[in-house]
Amino acid sequence: MSTVQAYTVEQVAEILNVGRDKVYFLLRTGQLNSIKIGKLRRITDRHLADFVASLEENQAKA
């Protein structure tokens, strides 16, 4: 089994160079997926890669 990296909302905001509110918006609208561990929300490296790939795909279509 490979190791999965899980990021906090704050870490993802830093990675994407956006604010926390933007990350919460992306989560709320389903553009960015996450997992919940108890009350904690985490975004895995896979979720982040899928999100970036969808952005690239949408830009390629434009």
Secondary structure by P-SEA (a helix, b strand, c coil): cbbbbbbcaaaaaaaacccaaaaaaaaaaccccccccccbbbbcaaaaaaaaaaaaaaaaac
